[in-house]
Amino acid sequence: MERKKVLLVTDGIFHPPFSARKALRASLTDLDGFAFKHIRSLEKLPENLDDFSALVLYIHHKKISEQALAKLDAFISNGGGLLGIHSATASFKEQMHYFEILGGRFIGHGPVESLEVKPVPEREIFTGIPAFTVKDELYIHELQPGIKAHFTATQEGKEVPAVWTYQYGAGRVCYAVPGHSTESMKNEIYQKILKRGLIWVSDNE
């Protein structure tokens, strides 16, 4: 069986930490049927993305060129998959179109604290994955219409999406909030969510 090719885009100095990015790579590369290529920036996207099924985006960068953003848009809108993690939504804050692709725009976060991440009753592609607790920061977003929350966490008495899926054009997007710490990325239940999310965004043929 031919393996699905995934472009793993990870980078940061202190955030996300190198050890967390390393833990993510170790976890995802355990997946059967997938082959990964690593780059450190969306500016380094290959000229031709036709061979790739999905991108995994775990970065914290300030700026993106119009060319790179257009290439990302074309890849997802034409049927590619995107798994975004934590600081992916805190990057490129001046590019509103970028957040239309991801499904949400970062507007702030709470302190690093113990977060209970709870499944919604109909979590569909994440069926069977239970609630879990991590020490992390809860990102708050302005959300695009059409996102579907699969896990939530509580902020000031309100349930905030912590894992969502989203359709952008013909493509599939999954975004997950935890990822501030290495401990979060090593959490076995959270790793199951990320793997299931990657499988889902890649299975769009």
C-alpha positions in Angstrom: 0.0 0.0 0.0 1.4 3.4 -1.0 2.0 5.6 2.0 0.3 9.0 2.3 2.8 11.9 2.3 2.6 14.5 5.0 4.5 17.7 5.3 5.4 18.4 8.9 6.0 22.1 9.5 7.4 22.8 13.0 9.6 25.6 14.3 10.0 27.9 17.3 12.6 29.1 19.8 10.9 28.8 23.2 7.4 28.3 21.8 6.7 25.7 20.8 9.7 24.2 22.6 12.0 21.9 20.7 11.3 19.0 23.0 7.6 19.3 22.3 8.1 19.4 18.5 10.4 16.4 18.9 7.6 14.5 20.9 5.1 15.4 18.2 7.3 14.0 15.4 8.0 10.8 17.4 4.3 10.3 17.9 3.1 10.9 14.4 5.8 8.9 12.7 4.5 5.8 14.5 1.4 6.0 12.2 1.2 3.2 9.7 0.6 4.2 6.1 2.2 7.7 6.4 5.5 9.2 5.3 6.7 12.5 6.6 8.9 15.3 5.3 10.0 18.0 7.7 10.4 21.7 7.0 10.6 24.7 9.4 8.6 27.4 7.6 5.7 27.8 5.2 8.1 29.9 3.2 9.8 26.6 2.4 6.7 24.8 1.0 7.7 22.7 -2.1 6.7 24.2 -5.4 4.5 21.2 -6.2 2.3 19.9 -3.3 0.4 17.5 -5.4 2.1 14.5 -3.8 1.1 15.5 -0.3 -2.1 14.6 1.5 -1.8 17.0 4.4 0.3 19.5 6.3 0.9 19.5 10.1 1.5 23.0 11.4 3.1 23.4 14.8 4.9 26.8 14.7 5.0 30.2 16.1 6.0 32.7 13.4 5.1 36.4 13.0 5.0 36.9 9.3 4.0 35.0 6.1 4.5 36.2 2.6 1.5 36.5 0.2 3.1 33.8 -2.0 3.3 31.3 0.8 -0.2 32.1 2.0 -1.6 31.7 -1.5 0.1 28.3 -1.8 -1.3 27.2 1.5 -4.8 28.4 0.5 -4.6 26.6 -2.9 -3.5 23.3 -1.2 -6.3 23.2 1.3 -9.1 24.6 -0.8 -8.3 22.1 -3.5 -8.7 19.2 -1.2 -5.5 19.0 1.0 -5.6 18.4 4.7 -4.3 20.6 7.5 -3.7 19.7 11.2 -3.0 22.8 13.2 -1.7 22.6 16.7 -1.6 25.3 19.5 0.5 28.3 18.4 -0.5 27.8 14.7 -3.4 30.1 15.4 -1.2 32.6 17.2 1.0 33.0 14.1 0.7 35.5 11.3 -1.7 37.8 13.3 -1.9 40.4 10.6 -3.1 38.0 7.9 -6.9 37.6 8.4 -7.2 35.3 5.5 -4.9 32.8 7.2 -7.5 32.5 10.0 -10.2 31.9 7.5 -8.3 28.8 6.5 -7.7 27.5 10.0 -11.2 28.3 11.3 -10.3 30.5 14.2 -8.2 33.6 15.1 -6.3 33.7 18.3 -7.4 36.6 20.6 -5.8 35.6 23.9 -5.2 32.8 26.4 -5.4 32.0 30.1 -2.6 31.1 32.4 -0.7 27.9 32.2 -2.8 25.7 34.5 -4.5 22.3 34.7 -7.0 22.0 31.9 -9.6 19.3 31.6 -10.3 18.7 28.0 -13.7 17.0 27.6 -15.3 15.3 24.6 -18.7 16.6 23.3 -21.4 13.9 23.2 -21.1 13.5 19.4 -17.4 13.7 18.8 -17.6 11.5 15.6 -14.1 11.0 14.3 -12.8 10.9 17.9 -15.2 8.3 19.2 -13.9 6.4 22.1 -11.3 9.0 23.2 -12.0 10.0 26.7 -11.5 13.3 28.6 -8.0 14.1 29.7 -6.1 16.7 31.8 -3.0 18.6 30.8 -1.1 21.5 32.2 -1.4 24.0 29.4 -2.8 27.4 28.4 -6.3 27.6 26.9 -6.4 29.6 23.7 -9.4 31.8 23.0 -10.5 32.3 19.4 -12.8 34.2 17.2 -14.3 31.4 15.3 -15.3 31.0 11.7 -18.9 29.9 10.9 -18.9 26.1 10.3 -16.4 24.9 12.8 -17.4 21.7 14.7 -16.1 21.3 18.2 -15.2 17.8 19.3 -13.6 18.6 22.7 -14.0 21.6 24.9 -12.4 23.1 28.0 -14.0 25.5 30.6 -13.1 29.2 30.7 -14.9 31.5 33.1 -17.8 29.1 33.3 -18.1 28.8 29.5 -17.2 25.8 27.3 -14.5 26.8 24.8 -13.6 24.6 21.7 -10.3 22.8 22.4 -10.4 20.6 19.3 -12.4 21.4 16.2 -12.8 20.3 12.6 -13.6 22.6 9.7 -14.1 22.4 6.0 -12.2 24.9 3.9 -13.2 24.7 0.2 -12.7 21.1 -0.7 -10.1 20.6 2.1 -10.3 19.4 5.7 -8.9 21.2 8.7 -8.4 20.0 12.3 -7.1 22.2 15.0 -6.2 21.3 18.6 -5.4 23.8 21.4 -3.0 22.0 23.7 0.7 22.2 22.9 2.3 24.8 25.1 4.4 22.2 26.9 6.3 19.0 26.1 4.2 17.2 28.7 1.0 18.0 26.7 2.6 16.6 23.5 3.6 13.4 25.4 0.1 12.8 26.8 -1.0 9.5 25.3 -4.7 10.5 25.0 -3.8 13.8 23.3 -1.5 11.9 20.9 -4.5 9.7 19.9 -6.5 12.9 19.1 -3.7 14.3 16.9 -3.3 11.0 15.1 -7.0 10.6 14.6 -7.2 14.2 13.3 -4.3 13.7 10.9 -5.9 10.5 9.5 -9.2 12.4 9.0 -7.7 15.4 7.2 -5.7 13.1 5.0 -8.6 10.9 4.1 -10.3 13.3 1.6 -10.1 11.5 -1.7 
